């Protein structure tokens, strides 16, 4: 994850590859505020379970759904060739 840089420009968060392979520089990926917070927690080494617990804030009924959403976000990152 170290090769990616999170930037804030024009009111939007962008995830940029700072060390692209080959001569083609990939387009930065736009992240919303929630995705940005998840990215920061993943960078800090938190597991999906821990992140879901933070977002659910004691509402155990939503924890599994939130964890599923986080895993879907990670899948989207991988589909965009972003290594986690």
Secondary structure, DSSP 8 states (H G I E B T S, - for coil): -TTEEEEEETTEEEEEESS-SSS-----EEE-HHHHHHHHHHHTT--HHHHHHHHHTT-HHHHHHHHHHHHHHHHHHHHTT---
